[in-house]
Amino acid sequence: MKRIPSLLAPVLAAAVLLPILDAASAADKVRGRTLYEARCVGCHSTSVHRRESRKAKTFDEIRVQTAKWDRATGGVWGKDEVDDVAFYLNDVYYRLPCPTTICVEDKAERAAPPAPKKKDPA
């Protein structure tokens, strides 16, 4: 049996782990909705997201505004929670281009390896 050269082993490990780590960084839209409904709707209605003069014009600006208002109300959310809420808001109201590392419909889709192709019976 041949040994894998010592420099190749970390490269292979990264190739296997990166899709899993990437999936872990993807936002969770359902959790974002729950967080938003628990902390945000008490101060403003959904009309704030639909107005013509809204401040957020890009997905990153949605994240900035989400983090800003989180800090203004006590700053309890970390990066993941901010991303979750921004993903939710973007999906429901803004519909702006969003990084694929954050806006993934289903985290399981990114974590699961591709399904093997079935052979056609000939």
N, C-alpha and C positions, 0 to 999 in steps of 0.2 A: 504494500500500500504506500502511495506517495504522500509525503507531507506537504501541506500548503505552506508556501514561503511565508515567513513571519510578517512581511509587509502586506501580504495579500489578505491575511485573516481580518485585520481591522476594516479593510475596504469591504469585504464580504459581509461582515457584521453590520456595517453602516447601511449597506444596500438592503438588508433584511429589516433593520430597525427603523430607518427613516420613515417609511410609510406609516408605521405604528405611531411614532412620535408625532408625525404630522397630523394624524387623526386625533391625537390627544389635544392638539392645539386648536382644532376646529371648534367654532362656537356652537352652542346648543340653543336653538331658537325657542324651544318650548320652555326651557329654563329662563331665557330672556324675557319671555312674556310674563311668566310668574313673578320674576323680580320687578319688572316694570309695573305690573298691576299692584304689587305689594307696596312699592315706594313712590311711584311717580304720579299715578292718576289722582291722588289726593290733592295735588297742587295745581294741576292743569289737565285740561281735557285733550282729546285727540285732535282738536282743531289746531293746536299749536304746531302739529306736524304737517298740516294741510295748508297753512297760510302761505301766501305768495312771498312774504318777506322772511321766510324761515332762514335761519343762519347756516344750517348744514347744507352744503351743496355737493359734498363728496362723502364717501363712506368714512374716510378718516375724520372728517369734520363731525360726523354723527358720533364717532367714538370720543372726540374731544368734548363735545357738548354733554355726552352722557357722563364722562368722567368729571366734568366741571360741576354738573348738578349733583352728582354723587358726593363730591367734596362739600358742596354747599349744604347738603343735608346730613352731614356727619361722616362721610368718607368711609363707609364700611365695605365697599366693593373693591376687589382686586381686579387685575387685568382680565381674567377669565369672565368675571361677571359683567364687566363693562363691554367686552366683546359679545357676550350673550345678548345683552340688551340692545346693543347696536345692531346686531344681526336681526333681531326681532323687529326693531323699528324700521330698518331698511327693507325688510321683506314685506311688511305691512303697509308702510307709508311712502318711503322714499324711492325704492326701486333703482338705486344707483349701482354702478359697477362695484363689486365687492371682491376682495382677495379670496381666491379659492382655498387658501389655507384657513380662512375664517368662515366663510359662508358655504357650508356644505349641508345639504338637506338632511343627511343621515350620517352620523359619525360612524356607524357600523359599516356603511358603504366604503369608507376610506380605510378602515382597519382590516376588513376582510380581504383575503387574497382573491384574485379573480377565480370564478368558478371554472372548472375544467370543461373543455368543449366535448360534447357528446359526439361519438362516432356515428355516422349515418350507416344504418344497416344496408348493405349492398346486396 
